[in-house]
């Protein structure tokens, strides 16, 4: 399945639009990861724990979106947009990623 942020795929002509497809993933970041990420923020640098969680959430959201497109018989998903949100308060931080795009046939 071709998945792209562009509106088209070079060399391919869209013959049908199957509809908007989406996938969402919400993952919890545990207290220890939050604690060490906070320390990293104070001393500087990247937070590997958060980067790993964001990557997992992105992959899960894309997988769900692709599965929905496959159910529609699509060949590709174009115009993909990824949105990231942090949900929760002090002790219950959740990472949310949503992937949206248009399923098409060539």
C-alpha positions as CSV (number, residue, x, y, z in Angstrom):
1,X,0.0,0.0,0.0
2,X,1.4,3.4,-1.0
3,X,1.0,5.9,1.8
4,X,2.1,9.5,1.0
5,X,1.6,13.0,2.3
6,X,1.3,14.3,-1.3
7,X,-2.0,14.6,-3.2
8,X,-0.9,12.2,-5.9
9,X,1.6,9.5,-6.8
10,X,3.9,10.1,-9.8
11,X,3.1,7.9,-12.7
12,X,-0.3,6.8,-11.3
13,X,-3.7,8.2,-12.2
14,X,-6.4,8.1,-9.6
15,X,-9.5,6.3,-11.0
16,X,-11.6,6.3,-7.8
17,X,-11.7,8.0,-4.4
18,X,-12.8,5.5,-1.8
19,X,-13.2,8.0,1.1
20,X,-11.4,9.4,4.1
21,X,-9.6,6.9,6.2
22,X,-8.1,7.4,9.7
23,X,-6.3,5.6,12.5
24,X,-5.7,6.6,16.0
25,X,-3.4,5.4,18.8
26,X,-3.3,6.5,22.4
27,X,-0.4,5.2,24.5
28,X,0.4,5.8,28.1
29,X,3.9,6.9,29.1
30,X,4.6,5.4,32.5
31,X,5.7,7.4,35.6
32,X,9.3,6.4,35.4
33,X,9.6,7.5,31.7
34,X,7.9,10.8,32.7
35,X,10.4,11.2,35.6
36,X,13.5,10.6,33.5
37,X,12.1,12.7,30.6
38,X,11.6,15.5,33.1
39,X,15.3,15.2,34.3
40,X,16.4,15.2,30.6
41,X,14.4,18.4,30.0
42,X,16.1,20.1,32.9
43,X,19.7,19.1,31.9
44,X,19.0,19.3,28.1
45,X,19.0,16.8,25.4
46,X,16.5,14.4,23.7
47,X,14.1,12.2,25.6
48,X,14.6,8.7,24.1
49,X,11.7,7.3,26.1
50,X,9.2,9.8,24.6
51,X,10.6,9.5,21.1
52,X,10.2,5.7,21.3
53,X,6.6,6.1,22.5
54,X,5.8,8.7,19.8
55,X,7.2,6.4,17.1
56,X,5.2,3.4,18.4
57,X,2.0,5.5,18.4
58,X,2.6,6.8,14.9
59,X,3.2,3.3,13.5
60,X,0.0,2.0,15.2
61,X,-2.1,4.9,13.8
62,X,-0.7,4.4,10.3
63,X,-1.4,0.7,10.5
64,X,-5.0,1.3,11.5
65,X,-5.4,3.8,8.7
66,X,-3.9,1.4,6.1
67,X,-6.2,-1.5,7.3
68,X,-9.2,0.8,6.8
69,X,-8.0,1.6,3.3
70,X,-7.5,-2.0,2.5
71,X,-11.0,-2.8,3.7
72,X,-12.2,-0.3,1.1
73,X,-10.2,-1.9,-1.7
74,X,-7.8,1.0,-2.0
75,X,-4.4,1.0,-3.7
76,X,-3.0,3.9,-1.8
77,X,-3.7,6.6,0.8
78,X,-2.8,10.1,-0.3
79,X,-2.8,13.5,1.5
80,X,-1.8,11.8,4.8
81,X,-1.7,14.1,7.8
82,X,-0.3,13.1,11.2
83,X,-1.5,14.9,14.3
84,X,0.1,14.6,17.8
85,X,-1.4,15.5,21.1
86,X,-0.4,15.0,24.8
87,X,-3.4,14.3,27.0
88,X,-3.6,14.2,30.7
89,X,-2.4,15.8,33.8
90,X,0.5,15.4,36.2
91,X,0.4,11.6,36.7
92,X,-1.6,10.3,33.7
93,X,0.1,11.5,30.6
94,X,-1.1,9.9,27.4
95,X,0.3,10.3,23.9
96,X,-2.3,10.5,21.1
97,X,-1.5,10.2,17.4
98,X,-4.1,10.4,14.6
99,X,-3.4,9.7,11.0
100,X,-5.9,10.8,8.3
101,X,-5.8,10.5,4.5
102,X,-7.8,9.8,1.4
103,X,-8.0,6.2,0.1
104,X,-7.8,6.0,-3.6
105,X,-7.7,3.4,-6.5
106,X,-5.4,3.6,-9.5
